Amino acid sequence: MTEPALPKHVIERLEIAILTGETLQLNWAEPDSSQAWWGKVTPREVREADGYHWLDGECEGRDVRIRLDLIRNLPTPVK
């Protein structure tokens, strides 16, 4: 299964956060359990794997791998 196409501005916004070392307050769900998470995430990389886009980063001292289509408050563009 593949995710629906992500808006280009979402990936661009995450790339800006990676380049600037920005921390994002994100709310997301786990793919298998739908368990919800909320935390301050420092993104490191956006990549494609298994038919989905993933955000690799650090959340409050632990490594996280977040599927982009399961982020409930996607970042907005910077103006």
QUIGIFEN-V703740 format. One record per residue. PSI is psi in whole degrees, -180 to 180 (999 if undefined). NEAR is the number of other ideal C-beta (glycine too) atoms within 10 Angstrom. Layout:
# QUIGIFEN-V703740
PSI;NEAR / PSI;NEAR
This chain:
# QUIGIFEN-V703740
140;5 / 154;10 / 159;14 / 157;6 / 131;8 / 143;16 / 139;11 / -34;9 / -25;13 / -48;18 / -40;14 / -42;14 / -41;19 / -38;24 / -38;13 / -43;14 / -39;21 / -47;17 / -31;9 / -5;9 / 23;9 / 146;15 / 132;16 / 137;19 / 107;10 / 151;21 / 121;13 / 168;23 / 151;16 / 140;13 / -37;15 / -39;6 / -13;7 / 16;8 / 134;9 / 145;11 / 149;16 / 127;12 / 171;17 / 113;12 / 129;24 / 107;15 / 145;25 / -37;15 / 142;12 / 129;20 / 166;11 / 136;11 / 143;10 / 29;10 / 11;8 / 161;16 / 138;19 / 147;19 / 120;24 / 137;16 / -164;24 / 134;15 / 107;19 / 47;10 / -2;5 / 149;8 / 139;9 / 152;19 / 109;13 / 127;23 / 125;17 / -35;18 / -7;18 / 5;18 / 126;20 / -15;11 / 69;11 / 141;17 / 149;18 / 162;9 / 152;11 / 134;11 / 999;3
